[in-house]
Amino acid sequence: MKLADLSTGPDWMVYVVFVILATFSIVLISGHGGWLIAGYNTVSEEEKRKYNEKKLCRITGIGMSIIAILTLIMGLFEDVLPAFFAYIAAGVILIDVVVIIVLSNTICKR
């Protein structure tokens, strides 16, 4: 069973998701777009001063770019990849999110 057998939607939707994720990750890696980070944009100014916003944006952007690249790989090679690659991708995304959370709470604090 291939990854394409699990796909139920149109193929172009994967590429639209990749473009959106890649655009957001570029904005974040450039150091702009703190408003895209959930939780950070709702805290008070006093709490925001405890974090280095540029580092926080870069870490979040790098993590999002990993997810975007994984999405692109799954879209391009869905006819070749086995179906269990979906579990591998979910594990990589979970590890990526945990690393983002840990790094944003350690090296991004002032």
KEBA-25366 format. One record per atom (N, C-alpha, C): residue in three letters; x, y, z. Coordinates in steps of 0.001 Angstrom, whole numbers, plus 500000, padded with zeros to 6 digits. Atoms other than C-alpha are relative to their C-alpha. Layout:
BEGIN
ALAXYZ
...
This chain:
BEGIN
MET500841498826500000
MET500000500000500000
MET500892501244500000
LYS499226498764500144
LYS501349503396498993
LYS499298501143500732
LEU500540498816499349
LEU500847506799500584
LEU498866500603499168
ALA501045499472500882
ALA498744507786497562
ALA498665499297500220
ASP501239500730499737
ASP496201505119498526
ASP499225500597501172
LEU500649499374498860
LEU495475507026501749
LEU499464501381499669
SER500389498648500387
SER495028510336499964
SER498580500003499452
THR501381499911500475
THR491405511353499458
THR499703501323499312
GLY500244498683500581
GLY491693514989498413
GLY500781500213498728
PRO499252499687501224
PRO493031516691495323
PRO501490500200500299
ASP498549499900499817
ASP496803516661494829
ASP500470501443500149
TRP499557498605499946
TRP497046520431494380
TRP499866500588501400
MET500194499471498643
MET495884520958497968
MET501278499883500829
VAL498735500176499276
VAL499193519610499300
VAL500970501115499635
TYR499090498939500436
TYR501088522165497243
TYR499562501371500516
VAL500501498746499423
VAL498863525011498457
VAL500417500098501465
VAL499585500026498596
VAL499563523978502065
VAL501501500245500105
PHE498547499776499988
PHE503295523839501283
PHE500335501467499770
VAL499717498591500297
VAL503265527356499788
VAL499651500880501204
ILE500388499210498823
ILE501410528742502820
ILE501016499814501127
LEU499020500264498942
LEU503772527055505295
LEU501367500593499670
ALA498703499449500405
ALA506845528093503305
ALA500001501527500109
THR500090498539499899
THR505659531716503139
THR500084500453501453
PHE499954499644498576
PHE505027531863506884
PHE501374499737500598
SER498682500284499444
SER508374530236507631
SER501035501008499527
ILE499080498962500486
ILE510221532751505441
ILE499807501300500772
VAL500288498789499218
VAL508482535615507249
VAL500573499857501405
LEU499500500203498640
LEU509395534113510610
LEU501523499933500052
ILE498541500091500004
ILE512997533279509703
ILE500640501378499814
SER499462498652500191
SER513501536879508611
SER499941500830501282
GLY500057499284498731
GLY512733537910512202
GLY498748500827500165
HIS501265499281499934
HIS509383539497511432
HIS498886498976500180
GLY501129500920499911
GLY506021537984512162
GLY499816499396501366
GLY500277500481498658
GLY505925537622515912
GLY498509499849500234
TRP501458500094499904
TRP502192538091515470
TRP499480498658499510
LEU500408501328500466
LEU502099534644513807
LEU500152498922501071
ILE499712501003498982
ILE503283532849516952
ILE498871500014501024
ALA501127500117499081
ALA500316531628518956
ALA500487500103501438
GLY499626499810498609
GLY500492532696522577
GLY500888501202500199
TYR499091498851499864
TYR503250535227522037
TYR499287501301499670
ASN500672498768500409
ASN500998537719520325
ASN498894500422500965
THR501061499654499065
THR498481537655523204
THR500510500362501388
VAL499478499680498676
VAL500805538161526183
VAL500205501499500138
SER499802498575499733
SER501347541525527824
SER501392500440499545
GLU498701499446500415
GLU504199543827526857
GLU501082499652501017
GLU499035500351498959
GLU505878543062530176
GLU500519498576499811
GLU499599501382500244
GLU505905539342529372
GLU500796499883498698
LYS499266500036501268
LYS507098540009525792
LYS501441500440500175
ARG498636499517499777
ARG510151541812527151
ARG500913498913500548
LYS499198501100499473
LYS511295538531528714
LYS500581499128498896
TYR499576500845501119
TYR511833536991525251
TYR500710500830498934
ASN499351499408501156
ASN514137537801522365
ASN499136499648498788
GLU500985500266501044
GLU511573538163519585
GLU500641499477498721
LYS499351500475501225
LYS514028537685516710
LYS500379498527500107
LYS499652501406499819
LYS515331534390518134
LYS498753499125500007
LEU501243500757499931
LEU511797533238518864
LEU499397499814498615
CYS500505500094501372
CYS510721534014515302
CYS500835499045499165
ARG499129500873500796
ARG513740532244513821
ARG499824498539500366
ILE500185501393499585
ILE513285529096515887
ILE498662499471499500
THR501315500427500484
THR509594528944515046
THR500000499853498483
GLY499927500073501456
GLY510333529627511371
GLY500761498784499503
ILE499237501189500384
ILE512947526882511158
ILE499173498743500240
GLY500860501147499725
GLY510573524428512802
GLY498872499879498992
MET501074500032500990
MET507802525412510418
MET500532499621498623
SER499438500376501299
SER510128525039507430
SER500259498494499924
ILE499844501459499985
ILE510877521451508498
ILE498673499337499674
ILE501321500558500282
ILE507151520733508469
ILE499606500268498546
ALA500323499686501400
ALA506786522490505087
ALA500748499076499046
ILE499212500881500861
ILE509595520437503540
ILE499464498566500068
LEU500586501330499853
LEU508093517242504939
LEU498691499886499222
THR501246499986500769
THR504740518205503407
THR500288499919498504
LEU499632500040501415
LEU506401518815500036
LEU500485498603499599
ILE499507501355500292
ILE508193515444500182
ILE498837499028499894
MET501152500909500040
MET504938513681500948
MET499137500248498763
GLY500775499704501200
GLY503215515461498072
GLY500680499539498724
LEU499271500376501210
LEU505932514805495512
LEU500151498492499835
PHE499689501422500065
PHE506596511186496397
PHE498892499112500545
GLU501092500801499442
GLU503155509961497418
GLU499788498685499248
ASP500135501242500759
ASP503214507337494644
ASP501115499008500305
VAL498842500838499723
VAL506558505964495855
VAL500061499600501475
LEU499868500247498570
LEU506401506247499648
LEU498972498983500494
PRO500969500947499434
PRO504805503428501625
PRO499023500718500939
ALA501046499379499196
ALA501678504127503650
ALA500457500279501433
PHE499566499765498626
PHE503479503826506993
PHE500852501256500143
PHE499262498739499933
PHE505431506966506078
PHE499159501088500666
ALA500869499044499304
ALA502416508873507416
ALA500288499985501495
TYR499651500091498581
TYR503326507589510882
TYR501376500596500270
ILE498668499413499866
ILE506949508568510372
ILE499903501520499958
ALA500184498551500113
ALA505878512061509293
ALA499361500564501257
ALA500637499535498767
ALA503611512393512326
ALA500993500016501157
GLY498970500030498961
GLY506509511383514587
GLY501001501128499849
VAL499062498897500248
VAL508854513890512959
VAL499362501336500384
ILE500687498752499653
ILE506267516664513351
ILE499871500134501509
LEU500112499959498542
LEU505715515757517003
LEU501336500358500649
ILE498669499692499471
ILE509453515797517726
ILE500370501448499693
ASP499714498629500404
ASP509783519085515818
ASP499281500994500910
VAL500769499098499141
VAL507051520726517891
VAL500567500015501414
VAL499406500054498661
VAL508598519524521159
VAL501315500777500035
VAL498732499264500063
VAL512005520889520105
VAL499751501505499922
ILE500330498576500088
ILE510435524243519165
ILE499592500531501368
ILE500464499558498680
ILE508733524481522557
ILE501159500089500984
VAL498865500000499070
VAL511888523564524476
VAL500959501143499684
LEU499063498931500365
LEU514129525938522526
LEU499417501391500237
SER500589498674499806
SER511673528816522690
SER499904500357501470
ASN500056499714498567
ASN511472528468526468
ASN501365500004500673
THR498665499992499398
THR515239528179526992
THR500878501085499371
ILE499024499062500560
ILE517442530058524540
ILE499386501315499535
CYS500631498749500433
CYS514877532691523581
CYS499717500951501154
LYS500210499121498847
LYS514543534046527116
LYS501214500880500193
ARG498893499054499756
ARG516622537066527979
ARG500626499798501336
